[in-house]
């Protein structure tokens, strides 16, 4: 169709020209003859000229096509800071020479670092100017910031005369690093070349450069040699098929505000480890934010890890209650592991610091089973904090939340076994939804507030492969049967090769929690779920254009670490009272190996192609 339209347009132009020739004779205007020497500036002249304070001149080239005679060509110069530069008024060509160079003098001692000046040089004699080349040469000149060259080994650094104590990348013949991606990409880039340079005017200012990073571009990291803090300024990292150029930067740069306290970027020259809280973003929003790490090769990495597991509540014959912890292992560099039961509202990191400093008394752990006392009167939502200790400091911290009602009545009552249709994991990994039995609890004090007990426990078809630390429950607020919410909460599911935890919120609950709308507005717009004949369902929305790859129906928001997706198809909870009325009352099973293969395949792809993601859910990754 387009070819036909073009043909008709061309035919119309031909006919119009034919009709014109019948009435008007075309006038022929010959091209003007090129004369003179045809002087021009070659394209080899640089657009940026870097000067040095110790020097006093640089050269610019001028060329001509006609070189029979000796000639002087007048030039005119405009620019900034002209008082520190001296340009000639005329440039001379020897007879027979098509090119010549002329010197520009400058006073280097008067030029400030990084203060670049702009100039334009024009050939004055228009009769001798080439009409086909550059007759006006524009450029900038100045003294760039004085840095050391990029250096990738300590031997090269010291050979160049720099302080050996200032070298931060170990003693290898050539520094390399392993960069671990967790946001836009997943996986590890091993053996990347990394180099270092230092600002000569201020030794506290330095930079690292990681070559062939991301999509094959360099990553520049600013570094303070005293505080060991890093910054990642905005820089291109990849092209996205849907959004164009993707930018990477640290969280503070992305947000335009100082978030380094909450999202630090650091380098430890003792261990060679970078921890960079970064974001990958486009104009429309971010693909995710959070920590990525980079380990420089050749460093000894101390192991302070604590491998513990919460087993449950143990009550002895004297009716004293304990949280039971299994210590499976302790890093070789840790001196001990210590634990304490506190309320769920306590800051686990602060508790660990206090335990390590001896400010509070905890229980020293041994490998195997340990009983951590629950103090008399403690009840409700509690947590056991486990810390590895070295040098009087907490090095690794784990916290396990649980509920204990020994000091008061348990407000949760079991309704029996209901059915749960998991639409969360399947929607992420292109698996069919499965229905299986779960215990349902209801709050005695708040009827309609339900807990689905261990939704990713033994009944889950993928148990044993990805549910290392499943949550005890997730809650559904159905106090209003016409306005059901699943507020944002973690599900406690660990995914092989991925982030450590998965969470979920119904879409209406997310909007309410983010302050985007009131419950009345959401209910009126149909964004909240309903309880119908004992079955809890969430509303379904469609995104994208039907029939395209971007089309997807979803019920909620799936959280995958610091990243988020529109997700959750087919989420449903059947209360025990309604199970008999459901046809799908037999739990279905999926071969675990099929799920494991799906996880592996997905984790090798860029994050914007994972699962059934339509687009980044930008509202979830904005800190402001």
N, C-alpha and C positions, 0 to 999 in steps of 0.2 A: 504493500500500500504506500509506504514511504517512497519507494522507487518511482512509482507512478506519479506521485505528487511532484517530485523533483523534475521528472521528465516534462510534465505539463508546464511547470514554472519556466524551465529552460526554453521550451517551445514558444511560450508567450514572449520571452525576451527576444528570441530570434525574429518572430513576426513583427514585434514592435520596431526592431532595428530595420527590418525590411520596409515597413511603411515609412519610416523616417527618411530612408534613402531616396524615396520617390519625390520628396519635397525639398530636402536640404542636402547640399553637398557637404560632406565631412571636411573639416579643416585639418590640415596636417601641420603639426608643430614639431620641428626637429628637436632632438635632445641637445642641451647645451654642451659645448665642448669643454672638456676638462683641461685647464691650463695651469701654469705655475709649477712649483716643485712638489705640490701635493704632500704637505707636511702633516704628520699625525703622531700621536702618542701610542706606542705599541701596547698591546694588551698584557704583555709580560710585566709591565709596571705594577707593583702590588697596590692593593687598596688600603692595606695597613702596613705602616713602616715602623718597626720597633727599634727605638734608639737606645743608646747607652750613655749614661752621664759622663763617662770618661772619654767618649769620642766627641768629634766636633763637626762632622759633615756626613752627608749621604748623597747618593747619585740618583738621577732620574734620566731615563733614556728618551730621546726624540728621534723620529725617523722621517724619511722622505722617499718619494718614488723617483723623482728626477734629480740626479746627482752629478750633472755635468760640471757645475761650477762651484767655487767656494761661495758660501752665503752666510749671512747673519739673519736669524729669525727673531723678531721681537715677541716677547711673551709678557702677559700680565698675570699677577698673582693676587688672590684675595684669601684671607684666612683669619684664624684666631691666634692670639698671642704672637703677632707678627714681629714684635720688638725683639724676640729671642731667636729669630730666624733671618737669614740673609739669602735672598734669591737674586740671580742675575736678571738684567733687563733684556738681554739678547743672548741667543744661543748660536754658536758657530758650527757650520759644517765644513770640513775640508773638501776640496774638489775631489769628485769621484766617490765620496763616502755617503752611503745611504743612511747610516745611523751615527749618532753622537750622544755623548753623555755630558750632563752638566751637574756641577756640585751645588748642593744647598748647605750652607754653613749654619750651625746653631751653637748656642751656649748651653752645653749639657748641665753645667752646675746650677743653672737657673730653672731647669725643668723639674717639675715635681713628679714623683712616681704616680702612675696611673692617670695622669692628667693629659688625655689625648687631645691634640689640636687638629682642626679640620682645615683643609686647603683645597683651592681650585686653581689650576694653571691653564690659561687660555692662549692659543696662538693668535696674535693680534692681526697679522697680515692675512686678510681673508682671501686675497688673490692666490696665495700659496697654500691654502688649506685644502686637504683632501676631503672631498664630499662623502667619501665612503668609509672613513675611519674616524678615530677619536681625536677631536681637536680641543677638547676640554678634559683635562685629567683631574679627577677629584680623589683625594685620599686623606687618611688621618695618620698622624705621626706623634710619637711621644715615647716616654720611658715606661715600659711595663713594670708591674710589681716584681721585685727581685726574689725569685724562688730558686731553690736548688733544682737541678734536673730531677726527673723521675728516676728513682733508683730502686732496684729490686733485690739487693743483697747487702749484707753488712760489710763484706769485703770491699765492694764497690763504693760504699758510703765512706768508709774510713780512708780508702785510697784517694778519694776526692778531697780529703782534708777535713771532713766533718767529724763532729764529736761522736765517738763510738757509743757513749752513754745515751745519746739522743735517738739511736736506732731502735725502732719498736717492733720489728717483724722477725726476730729470731736470727739464728746463725746459719740457716740453710744457704746453699750456694745460689739458689734463686727462690724467692719467697712465693709460695702458692697457698691457696685457701680453698675450703669447701663451703659453698654458700647454700643454705637451706631455705627454700621458698615455702611459704605457707598461705599466701594470699592470692595473687593473680596466677602464679604457677604453683605447682606442688612438686616436691622432690628435692634432690641435692645436685648441684653442679660441683663436681669434684675437680681439684687440680687447677683452678683458675689462677692465672698470674695476678699478683698484687704488688703494687709499688708504692713508694712513699716520697713525699717532698716536703720541704720546710720553708717557711717564709723567712727571708734573711733579715728583715727589719724587726721582726718580733718572733723569737724562737718558740713562743707558746702557740703560734698559729701554724698548722700543718694540714696536709691532705693525704688521703689514701686514694688509689685508683685500682679498681678491680676490672681487668680486661675480659672481654667476651662474656659479659654478664647479661642475664635476661635473654633478650632476643639477639644478643651478639653485640651489644653496645657497652661502652665503659660506664662504670658507676663511680662517681666522685663522692667521697665522704670527707667533710670538713672535720678537723680534729684539734682539740685543745690539749697540748702536751702536758699541762699541769693538772687540770681537772679530769682529763680522760673522757670528757663528754664529746659527743659527735653531733653533727648536723648533716642532714641530707637535703640540700636545696633542690628546688624543682628541676627535673631533667627528664628528657624523653626516654621511654623504655621499650615501647612496642607499638605496633599498629593493631587495632581491634577492628574486626570486620564490620561491627555495628556502630562503633562510636569514633572511629578514627584514631588519632594519636593518643596513646595512654601516657600519662605523666606519673613518675614516682617521686615522692618526697617524704620527709618525716612528717609525723602527725601535726606537729606545731606549724610547719610551713603550710601544709594543706589547709589547716583551719584558720591561718592568719592570726594566731594567738599562741601564747606560751603554754603548752601542755606538756613540757618536758618533765615536770614533776610526776605526772601520771603516766606519761608515755616516753620514758627516757631513751636516749640513744647513747651507747657507751662502747668504749674499747678498753679491754684489760690487757696492758702490755706484759703482765706476768703470765697470763694464760693464753694470750693470742685470740681471745674471743670477742667478737662484735655482737652486741644485742641492739638491733635497730628497730624501733617502732615506726613503721612506715605505712603509707597509704598509696594505693594505685588508683588514679582518678582521671576523669575526663570532665568536660564542662558540665555535664548533667549530674555528676556525682561521683561516688567512689565505688570501686569493686571490693573494698574491704580495707581494714586497717588492723594493725597489731604488730607483734614482734616477729622478726625474722633474724636468723643468726648466721654468722660467718666465722668459721674456725680456721685460723692460720696454722699451717702445718709446722711440725717440729717442736711444739710446746708440750710440756707435761700438764695434763688436765687433772687437777685434783678431783677425787670422787667423794662427795659429801652426801650422796643420795641416801634416802631412807625408803625402803620398800616395805610398806605396812598395809594391813588390811583390817577393816572393821568387821568383826564377826557377829556382834550382837550384844545383848545384855545378859550377864551372868549374875545369879543371886545365890549366895552361899547359905549354909544351914542356919546362920544367924540372921538371915533375911537382909544382909547388906548387899547393895547392888553395885555392880561393876560393869564398865564398858570393856568388852574383851577385844584385844588387839593382837593380831599375829604379826610379829616382826619377821619378815621373810629374808631380809638382808640389810646390811648397812655398809655404805661406802668405806673404802679402806682408809680414807683421810679423815673420816669423822671419828671423834673421840667417844661419843656415846649417842644414844637416842633416848629422849625423854618425852613423857606424855602427861596430859592433864585433861580432865573433863571440865568444861565451862559451859555457859549458856550459848545458844546459837547466835545471839546478838553480839557476843564479844568478838573483837578483831583478832583473828587467828594469828596474824603476823606479830602483833603486839604481845600476845600470850607467849608465842615461841621465843621472842626476844627476852621476855621476863624469865622464862624457864632457863634459858641459856645463861643469863646473868645471875641466876640464883636468887632473884627477887621474889619468886614464888616457888613453892615446893611441888614438884611433880614426881612421877614414877619413872625410874630408870628401867629401860626395856632390855630384855634378853631375846636372843633369837628363839622364836617359838611363840607360845601363847603367853599373854600378859593380861592381868586384870587391873584396870584403872578405876579407882574408887569414884563412885558417884556420891558426892557429899549429901548428907541428910538434909532434906528440904528441897533439894533440886528436883524440878519436875518440868514437864513440857518439852519444848524444843531445846535440845542440848547439842554439844559437839565435843568430840575428843580431838585435841590438837597434838600432833606428833612432830617433833623437831629433831634433826640431827645437829650436834653441837661440836664446834671446834674452836679453840682459842677464846672461849667465853662468848661466842656468837652463834646464833641460829643460822645454819647454812642451808638447810632444806626443810620445808614445812609442808605437812599434809594435815587436812582437817576433814573429819567425817561427821556429818550431822545425823542425828537420830532423835527419836522421841521416847521419853520415859515418863510414866505417870505413877510411879510408886508413891509419890507424895500427894497425889490428888486423883480425881476421877478422870478416866479417859473419855474425852468428849466424842470419840469416834466409835460408831456402832457398825458392825458388819451386816450388810444386807444379804450376803451370800454370793454365789458365783454368777457373774454376768458375762457379756461378750464384748470384746473389743476388736474393732476392725482398724488395723494400723494403716493409715493413709500417709504416714510421714516418711518412713524409710523407703517404702516402695516407690513413692513419687520422686524421690531423689535418685534412685538407682534403677529405675525402669523395671521394677518387679511387680507382679500382680499383688493386689491387696489381700491380706490374710486375716481371717477371723479366728479368735481363740478365746479360751476362758480366762477370766480374771476375777479376783475378788473385788467387790465394790463396798466402800465404806460411806456412811452418811454422818454428817456432824449433828450431834444431838441438840446443840445450842443454835445451829443455823441450818434448819432443814433445807434441802436442795443443794447444799454444798457437798459435793461428792469427791471421793478419792478412788482412783483406779490403782489398785495395789500391784506393785512390781509389773508394770505393763511390758517391761523388757527383761523379764526374768526367765524362769525355766519354760514357761508356756510359749514364749516368743519363738517363732520358728528358727531364728538365727542365734539362739542362745548358745553360749560356749564359744562363739567365734568373734563376737563384737561387743558382748555385754559383760565386760570385765567387772564393772562397778555400777550395775543398774541402780537407778533411784528406787526408793521404797514405794513411791507413788507419784502421780501427777493429779492436780486438782481441777475440777470442773465446777464453775459457779453457775448452777442452774436454779438459784433461789427464785429467779423469775423464769418460769417455764417458757415465756415468749421472748426472753432476752438472755440467752446462754452465752457465757464467756469462758475462754480458756486463757487466763492471764499468762504473760511471759514467764516461763519457768524451764529450768534445765531438766532433761530427761535422764541424765546419768549414763548415756550410752557412749562407749568408746568405739571409735571406728578404726579398723585396721588401716595403717598407713595414712591416717588423716588427723584431724584435730581430736582433742581428748574428750570432748563432750558435745552432745547435741541437745538443742532446746526447741521449744515450740510455743507459739501463741496463736489463738484464733485471730483472724484479720481484724474483726471488730474490737477485740480486746487490745490488740496492738494500737489501734487508732485512739482508743480511750486512754490507754496508759501513756501515750505520747501527748495527750492533751489536744488532739486534733478535733475531737467532737465529744459531745455529752452522750450519756447512755440513751437518753430520750431521742436524740438525733439519730444515733446509730440504729436504734430499734425501729424508728420510723422509716429509715432508709433500707431496712432489711439486711443489716450487716451483722446481726446477732443470731445465734442459734436458737433452736427450739427443742422442747421435750414433747414428743407426740407418742402417746400410747406406750410410754416407758422407754422410748428410743430417743437418744440424744444425738442430734445432727447439727452440723454447721452449714451456713449458706454457701452456695457455690457461685464463684464469679468467673468471668471469662476475660482473658487478656489476649491482646494480639488479634490478628485477623484470621477468622476461621479458615482452615484449609492450608495455612502456612506453618512453617516450622516454629514460628513464635507463638502460635496459638496454644493456650493452655487454660484449663479450668482449675481453680484452686480454692481451698477453704481457709487456709491459714498461712502463717509465715514460719518457715523453717529456719532456725538459726544453726549455722554450721561454724562453730567457733566465733570469730569476729566477722564472718561473712554471712550473708542472708540471701534467701531465695523466696520467691513466691513458690508455695508448694502445698502439699497435703491434699491429696485427692481421695475421697471415699472414707474419711474419718467418721467413725460411728461408735457409740457406746450403747449397749442394750442393758438396761437395768435388770436385776435378777427376776423381778416380777413379770417381765415381758419376754424372758428367754423362751418359754414354751411356745410362744407365738411366732418365733423366728425359724425360718427354714435353714439358715446357715448356722445351726447350733453345734456343728461338729468342727473342732479346730482343724485347720489345714496346715500342712507342713511343706516346706521347701527344702530341697537338697542344700545343705550348707555350702557345699563346694561351689554351687552356682552363685551364691551370694558373695563368697570370697573372690571369685573371679570378677564379678561386677565391680567390687571395690577396687581391685587392682587396676582394671581398665580405666576407671574414672580418674583415679589419682594420677595418672600419667598425662592427663589432658589439662589445658589451661582452665582456670576456674570459671571463666565466663561460658565454657562449653560443658561444664559438669551438669549432671542430672538433667532436669527438664526446665532449667532456668530460662526465663524469657528475657530478663534484663536485670541489672543490679537493682536491688531495692534500696534506693538512696536514702530514704528516711531513716533507716536503721543504722547508717554509718556516718551520721553527722553528730559531732560532739556538742555543738552549740544548742 
